[in-house]
């Protein structure tokens, strides 16, 4: 291990339900592919780059955990190194809020894509969406400017967020329902199905 780091103090603080051997393998993999040579500094160098699904559960995490279904790719922002596959449980071990959010949003995006591909009647409810997912879709370009949003895609996402946040869904008017459906069918669904970071 670079710099001869002793893992014992790290293991006592961070293991959170993983076996010691799995956590030690995770720490080694992360530090070996990082610029920093301590766990605390190395975890700050990474971002979630993508998510693949293996419905057969044949994936094996960099920590050695078998039977992964959701296979994440993380990329080091300082040197470009990649770790794949890594499970969500291991990414959560980093204890970095942004990474946890990225894992959650990509998992939500995969769930949404699966529902669309399975032909389910997807609506703007918490069964398929979260505020974070809608904001992520906007940030990633799902709502391009056009004549219907006055040249500002933020109008679309603000409308969807307002409708999503309504406690009384019966108060959504028929024209609002039609607009929601149009935005989902013409913008959200095609974007989600073509999004390359989730496979």
C-alpha positions in Angstrom: 0.0 0.0 0.0 1.4 3.5 -0.9 3.2 5.1 2.0 2.8 2.0 4.2 -0.5 3.2 5.6 -1.9 1.2 8.5 -5.6 0.4 7.9 -6.5 -0.4 11.5 -7.6 3.1 12.6 -9.6 3.5 9.4 -11.4 0.2 9.9 -12.5 1.0 13.4 -14.1 4.3 12.2 -15.5 3.5 8.8 -16.5 -0.2 8.4 -20.3 0.3 9.0 -21.5 -3.2 8.6 -19.0 -4.5 6.0 -16.7 -7.3 6.8 -13.2 -6.1 7.7 -11.7 -7.9 4.7 -14.2 -6.3 2.3 -13.6 -2.8 3.7 -9.8 -3.3 3.7 -10.0 -4.3 0.0 -12.1 -1.2 -0.8 -9.6 1.1 1.0 -6.7 -0.5 -0.8 -8.4 -0.2 -4.2 -9.4 3.5 -3.6 -6.0 4.6 -2.2 -4.1 2.7 -4.9 -6.0 4.6 -7.6 -5.9 8.0 -5.9 -3.4 10.8 -5.7 -3.9 11.0 -1.9 -2.4 8.2 0.2 -4.9 8.4 3.1 -8.5 7.2 3.0 -9.9 10.5 4.4 -8.2 12.5 1.5 -8.6 9.9 -1.2 -12.4 9.6 -0.9 -12.7 13.3 -1.8 -11.1 12.7 -5.2 -14.0 10.6 -6.7 -17.3 11.1 -8.5 -19.9 8.6 -9.7 -19.4 8.3 -13.5 -22.1 5.8 -14.4 -24.3 2.8 -13.5 -24.9 -0.5 -15.3 -27.5 -3.0 -14.3 -26.8 -6.8 -14.3 -30.2 -8.4 -13.6 -28.4 -11.8 -13.2 -26.4 -10.4 -10.2 -23.1 -11.7 -11.5 -21.1 -8.5 -10.7 -18.4 -8.5 -8.2 -17.4 -5.3 -6.4 -13.9 -4.0 -6.1 -14.2 -5.0 -2.4 -14.9 -8.6 -3.3 -18.6 -8.6 -2.6 -20.4 -10.8 -5.1 -23.9 -10.7 -6.6 -24.0 -7.1 -7.5 -27.0 -6.0 -9.6 -26.2 -2.3 -9.7 -22.6 -1.8 -10.9 -21.4 1.7 -10.4 -18.4 3.3 -12.1 -16.5 5.9 -10.1 -13.8 8.2 -11.6 -11.0 10.0 -9.9 -11.3 13.7 -10.7 -7.6 14.3 -10.1 -6.0 11.5 -12.2 -8.8 10.0 -14.3 -8.5 6.5 -12.8 -11.7 4.4 -12.8 -13.0 1.8 -10.4 -15.6 -0.6 -11.7 -17.6 -2.3 -10.6 -18.3 -0.9 -7.3 -21.6 -1.3 -5.3 -23.7 1.4 -3.8 -22.8 0.1 -0.3 -19.1 0.7 -0.9 -19.7 4.2 -2.4 -21.7 5.0 0.7 -18.6 4.0 2.8 -16.9 7.1 1.4 -19.3 9.2 3.5 -19.3 12.0 0.9 -22.7 13.6 0.6 -22.3 14.4 -3.1 -21.4 10.7 -3.9 -24.4 9.5 -2.0 -26.6 11.9 -4.0 -25.1 10.7 -7.3 -25.7 7.1 -6.4 -29.3 7.8 -5.4 -30.1 9.8 -8.5 -28.6 7.3 -10.9 -30.4 4.5 -9.1 -33.7 6.5 -9.4 -32.9 7.1 -13.1 -32.4 3.4 -13.7 -35.7 2.6 -11.9 -37.5 5.2 -14.1 -35.9 3.8 -17.3 -36.9 0.3 -16.4 -40.5 1.3 -15.7 -40.6 3.1 -19.1 -39.1 0.2 -20.9 -41.5 -2.2 -19.2 -44.5 -0.2 -20.6 -45.7 1.0 -17.2 -47.9 4.0 -17.1 -45.4 6.4 -15.5 -46.8 9.5 -13.8 -45.3 12.4 -11.9 -45.4 10.7 -8.5 -43.0 9.6 -5.9 -43.2 6.1 -7.2 -41.1 7.2 -10.2 -39.7 10.6 -9.4 -37.9 12.6 -6.6 -37.2 16.3 -6.5 -33.5 15.5 -6.8 -34.1 13.4 -10.0 -36.1 16.2 -11.6 -33.3 18.7 -10.8 -30.7 16.3 -12.1 -32.7 15.8 -15.4 -32.7 19.6 -15.8 -28.9 19.9 -15.0 -28.2 17.2 -17.5 -30.1 18.9 -20.3 -33.5 17.0 -20.4 -35.4 20.3 -20.8 -33.9 22.2 -23.7 -35.2 25.7 -24.5 -38.0 25.7 -27.1 -41.0 27.7 -28.2 -43.3 26.1 -25.5 -41.1 27.1 -22.6 -40.2 30.6 -23.9 -36.7 29.6 -24.7 -35.9 28.6 -21.0 -35.9 25.0 -20.0 -36.0 26.0 -16.4 -39.7 26.9 -16.9 -40.4 23.2 -17.6 -38.6 21.8 -14.6 -40.1 24.5 -12.3 -43.5 23.6 -13.5 -42.9 19.8 -12.9 -41.4 20.5 -9.5 -44.5 22.6 -8.5 -46.8 19.9 -9.7 -44.7 17.2 -8.0 -44.8 19.1 -4.7 -48.5 19.6 -4.6 -49.9 17.7 -1.7 -53.4 17.6 -3.1 -52.9 15.9 -6.5 -56.7 16.3 -7.1 -56.1 20.0 -7.3 -54.1 19.6 -10.5 -56.2 20.9 -13.3 -56.8 19.0 -16.6 -54.7 21.5 -18.6 -51.9 21.0 -16.0 -52.2 17.2 -16.3 -51.9 17.5 -20.1 -48.8 19.6 -19.8 -47.3 17.2 -17.3 -47.9 14.3 -19.7 -46.6 16.2 -22.7 -43.3 17.1 -20.8 -42.9 13.5 -19.7 -43.6 12.0 -23.1 -41.7 14.5 -25.3 -38.7 15.4 -23.0 -38.2 13.3 -20.0 -38.8 9.8 -21.4 -36.7 10.2 -24.5 -33.9 11.8 -22.5 -34.0 9.0 -19.9 -34.0 6.2 -22.5 -31.0 7.8 -24.3 -29.0 8.7 -21.3 -25.6 7.1 -21.6 -24.4 7.2 -18.0 -27.0 4.6 -17.1 -26.9 1.3 -19.0 
